[in-house]
Amino acid sequence: MTRPIHAGLMLACALTLAACTVGDAGPSPTHAPAVPEDDALAGYALTLTVVDEGLAEEAEALDASIYVAAPLLTKGTQAVIELRGDLAPLTAVDVTGASLAALGATDDALVGLSRACVSDNGGYAFCARPTRLGADGAAIDEDAEALDLDHHAIAPDPDGEGFWALRYVPTPCDGDVHPCDFPTEDEPLDRVLDCEVVHVRDGKAVWEWSALEHVADSTLDAAATTPIYEPADPFHCNSVQPDDAGEVAYVSMRHPSTVMAIDVGSGEILWTLGIDATEAALEVEDPEGLLDGRPVLSGQHDFRWLGGDRFSVFDNGSGGAGPARFIVFSVAGGTATVETVVEDPDGRESRCTGSARPLDADERFWAVSWGCSETGVSVMTDDGREVARLAIDLDAALEADLLVDVATEQPDLGHTVSYQAVVARPGLLD
C-alpha cells in the first residue's frame, strides 16, 4: 500500500490546511487490517519488534493511530506511515523528496513541515513549508517559503484555516543584544538566532512573539552554564502548542532547558519549568522521587498541554543528564507536581528530536519517539513497560544509501526513526 509522491497536488490547500481532496478524511471508527511489514517498513530500513504480546493486544484495540515520517535524516527516501497502537503498519505513503520533519494533525487532516531548506548544520531552517499529507502523497506549499518558518513544529488550528509554528530569526550583534556578549570558542558573534513564535491564518502571520524581547537575561545566563547551550542559537525553540481558546501558547526551548506558558494577549511569560530561576519559575514537587535527583529538564522537546492544568514533556537527558524520559506534571498555585516519569527502556540518552503523546484517555499507553537514539520509537505504558518498538536497521540503511552523511557518521543520528510520533484518529492517510 505504498504510493508515489504527488508533489503538485492541490498546493493551495497546504498553506491554510483547509479541507481539500487529498484522501478521504471521513470517520474511521475501527482500524483497517495491518499491511505486510515488507511493504510498509522494509523499504525504509525499519524493523518492528513486539516486546510484550499481552500489552500489544491491548494497545492494538485502542481507537488511535500513530503517525511517523521515516527515516528522518534521509537523502530523499521517506514515508509517512500510519501505525496501530501495537506499531503494526496500516498504511505507508511514499513522500520521497518532501524531507518532512514535524507533523501535526486535526480531526480531518495530517500535515507536516518540509525541511528541504534545512541549514548547513541540520539544526534549523529558514524556509520550511507546510505540507498536506494524504493517500496521494505530499502536497507542499512552495509559496509559504515567504513565511520564513522553521521545521520543528506545526500545530494546526482545529478549523483548518491556520496553524502555529516557529521561526529562527537572524539578529545582528550590533546593539544591546544580551546573548551576543557570551564568550565563544571562535570569533565573537556577529549574529544570534532569535526564537519567534507565530500564528498564521489564511497565509498571513496574525500574531508574533519574540524570545529576545521577552525572555529574561538571567534565563540565558543560567543556560550558558550548561553543556547544551549554543551561543549563536541561544533559544532553539522546538515545540509550540496553543490551548483550546488560543489564549496561552506553550513553548519548549531546548538550549535554556526550559518550557514556558505565554499569554497570547500580552506576550507575558506566565510560568516556566526547567533550569530557569526567574520569578516566573514554578516550584517543583516530586512527592514520589520520580525525577531521581536529576535536573527537571535537559535539552527537552515536545511540551504538550494535556487539558486542564496537566502537561507532558519529552526530556532528552542531553549533555549527560541521564536516560531520555517523558514527564507528566500538573500546575497549580505556582507549583508543578510530578505525576509520571517514564525512562528509555534501554537507558539511552537522546541528543536531539523526540516526542511523547498519550494513546488513550486514561494515559495508560504512550507513543514515544526517543529521538536521536538507537531505541527508535516505542509504545510504552505509564508504569514504564515497553509494548513494541520500531527501529532503524542501520546496516540496511547504509547498504541502501538512504541516509545523509552526518547520519552515517554518528550512530545516534543514523538510528533516528522520526522527529515525532504523532497520535491522531485512524485513517488520515486514506
Beta strands, then each sheet from edge to edge (+ up, - down):
strand 1: 2-3
strand 2: 46-50
strand 3: 65-70
strand 4: 79-83
strand 5: 89-94
strand 6: 100-105
strand 7: 110-114
strand 8: 129-134
strand 9: 137-140
strand 10: 154-156
strand 11: 162-172
strand 12: 191-201
strand 13: 204-210
strand 14: 237-242
strand 15: 248-253
strand 16: 258-263
strand 17: 269-274
strand 18: 283-285
strand 19: 301-307
strand 20: 310-315
strand 21: 325-332
strand 22: 335-343
strand 23: 355-358
strand 24: 365-369
strand 25: 377-381
strand 26: 386-392
strand 27: 422-424
sheet 1: 1+ 5+ 4- 3+ 27-
sheet 2: 2+ 26- 25+ 24- 23+
sheet 3: 6+ 7- 8+ 9-
sheet 4: 10+ 11- 12+ 13-
sheet 5: 14+ 15- 16+ 17-
sheet 6: 18+ 22+ 21- 20+ 19-
end
